[in-house]
């Protein structure tokens, strides 16, 4: 499918070229191209010597890319050529913008480069052009097993595609490994190790195009971040906190079949050659408080080492990354504020890199969020390339209105985009005192509240209805407790009478049993006298309305129990005085005994119920 598209593109370009006029004012006297296929990010570096063969002065130069290439073009830069052996000064990029020249092939995309000065007739100018592409390497086969190596295909033109005639040109294709499955062989084609050279070719007309295909082995990490969210939070108390959330995928040949970790650990270079086990992130030199974690928690397989020039973080996922496999993780680190925040003409500005510190990482969508201190205003952004931007608000601890957040978004990002950008804003120094004053005020009012609480009389007034109701209920509880004690003493007296009957059946001493009866009668009369005022109080108290029926029932059951105990006692004593047999006496009191047991159980249940109240 992809090959047919490529062939169709070549045919379209060829037909369009035949029907399109060349731009004859400029001539490329020498073209030297170098294609670097050493990673999954393709870089094409071209050195172009431009001559003006026309009479009019020319100030612009056109670059042409086929539609398939232009779709994957991530970065394009043109700079003046310094020449070999010369001291390279700071590079100043030439302005580039998209162009749409008339009568040009529609299957081509054009960019216009503004020259430093106009070229008069016969003048020449040499420039370097760097074009970076993502997703330009296609795995063939598209699916491989754990033990297979990864083969990829790259398609290009041996001739430099340009709207200008080319006098002399050459092409060099640098591969990651000398193992080449196949490549297109043309005139003047040579292979030296991992490098394929095409040319030189001379006197080529405008829009010359000769397709080539290179099929080679590449087990380099095809690390692609489908989405990366970088949050850079500024604290004027001396810290810049950077947090990066990655959604990563291996963009190479899809892995098929089963994965054996045992085979991978035993022979990782054979049973996992296409997988990558780690990534390297070059953090700023004074980065500290570095962490690396995912949804499960901290990942301890990372390694950190640093020196005065950089801090290197070795990121190792929880599992080796094969083609099509995905992972998500977060790295974070802190930076000294004085290294990245400056002041200029009454404004502060943050000067920090835009993209990810991970080496050779292609990013489909990059979102950079710069969180400014609360109270920042007059915000502006200066970026070295076009980005989509908007503003948000983030609410954090001790915030009132929230912190302004500058959001920058860019698609198809490569390491060349990791350039410095600036965020300018105004900030009143007095605003730094807002949070400390809030903390001091908060603790002050807390201590004042504690002092007031400790010294204030918060007891309930003795004349209030709630206090009187509480006091009455406490009096009711005390009275009920006394009633329970009296009933318990009555039951203990009943038990003594029962004990005297048992002694009578053992010894036959009737006189001792009568003496116990006389003592019990006296004690029960005294207890009955003590009980009367308590019952009268409960009957007169409104607070005892709910519990009074149960108390009265308890007293009534105890009296009924007391009467039956006395009847049983009298019956047994009379039987012994009349010399009746023991079995006869038991038969006479058997029914009474059953009633006594039932009544005693009812009294105990009522005592337990009232006690719970």
Steps between C-alpha positions, in 0.01 A plus 500: 500500500775745602712401197211566262446840659868580459492393134188706440672799659802458273277477193303809608815700556649392167187600304481830686867571435460453127224760499668750737752769411826519692605801701801594290626800696684284751730203447633255756865469408566239770278284721632273770233301687542274803211282622536367855297185563681413824181539706126496437514878456627567147726800447600638160785751501558679170772744403380711205703748295258739331600716199297769333511446124240766426518873464268587789601496864355201691437503877306175545576136445245218470518156665280223361374184676279221366159477662586176683811659652334831580234319704772367732717814502549598865783754489659713229792738547729686260827666605792662317777251429806570713740280304749243625778616730332831587410597854125461530327798654150492644273366229234738374220315325365642176126581494288221349132506417258291297470606138257438219673599172300508180512230234672252733416125534206457744659181640784706646514718810718811486675709763662837437840584657586868532867561410711736719541733202382506142705307245594710200586348164792258538498509884486179702404402854551172686253387766437192712148360519395254771170313457380261772224243440299272726322178405709487182630145557254220424553155660514217245376252611247687708477220761788305652549252784714547807797330335486694170706804414327819386527596132383838371461665160586855405398663172672803346629648177860462394468840329438814698142605432510872427334755271851604394751331272786322678855494359661249742345302780574202724308303761617305806267268695631407847350189660520377861652165398684354198231232470306606189224282361473685169539842342441665166806485277557788261794635309788605727368308802745384766467332840757558774406313816181659631501781242351504150623769260321614184674725249641734415240585234544799270285740301159389624197703393249643742266254676728203429377200698645147524331286771713277720397251770726380783401190701725460804525376858424749775460392861519853634234607755190614310387703802194712422308703757142509381440773758733685733376755753774713659403714797751767605401666827681812618539579868661832585628339819787355295375196309378394156313168512481303172259207464477299177224247425586258216279267295761297315478242220756297307432615143692223325389163362207357695586214733313174435498168681576435865756685707746297708671699773730206570632502142528878506706505819721214381574646154368859481703583188351206310158436657412869520720689260212718378394604850640785701558465873577856603497865397742778591389846610754782517372727776643845583829483697361608839181292495411347836213317675462278191231231498371246247169321555186366333146417612624215720758710685868584499718312248831413667677386181596855400854627543618858547847642453614853443789740465548872452365491142194275521298260710434169325194295593484140376132406463430128499132396461355215702519275192695502171322695227427298186328628186150630573541477878398801708589643837420812701719660763587829666836659572546810711787713622573837656727774367656807667291806420801728446615286204180553300324817619627846402385862507494740207346847475265454795391154392602154610545227247552124515764368260477120473506225237179414320504126434583175677849428635473136383754421228365420150134517600238589238186660643166495321340758732690715748320719754710736712332663800682786673342569841578855611468633856163634606473867419703487177372724221591640157603154378664438162691213334798500264560165327754421223233326290121519457295351786135500596446675832229592748465573872344311788475538878627254760379498860764384747556522875455845658372644169214748481454584132713216364829494312514599130614214275645556152431195281705436185420216261696365204471183292770293332781601737863377467815564710588800282197676651656485846597865482465776756177697511401790723190584702485868602281629783470772761489422869469726804757410766246570775291213367764263634386594852145381432550136594719562809247756627218252442687237703583744780142628509361149503713392795432829681122458479533135599690592817252779578213254464676255733556774761137609483384140531719432803385814685133508404229353726306275269308314770120490477310750719338351812178685423468368148241238409761258367700516824188443712392207281848348529497543880154342530606204289806449720274498809271246329799281420613512864151403622478211254842382615375495862190308394718245329712462813192447721359240263835324493502490885147357496610227263797426726254460793297258289814300439566482877150360558560238232831415672319455837261251337795301368653494849162382637490207259851405608480551882127502576547806730161673468579765760805628308289528183233704684772732634626562146140573391455754778825682406402505132157647580661787691753577226240494223278743694791746534577471130135561414509823707814619314338425165185710549659852484707402197189388313322818601787710361505314170123533465524876549796563268423570128846376400414151629189465285662258255662269755236515778276222358789255500601598858143450626479166322830397661371589850173315440676185374735506802206523743324213325822299519536588870146376579555170323834448676326551839219259404752234399697553820187465719388184313836327545526591872144379568580170328803442719303588817229243404769238433405470129736315268755684290345378174156616612637846583672526159178409320311769691747778403588380146250728325601794719866440415430526125322832547787626715754421229295679232448808719869515591593497129258785428645707786857441373399602144340822624811584703719452192270711281491788750875481543547551124281811513 
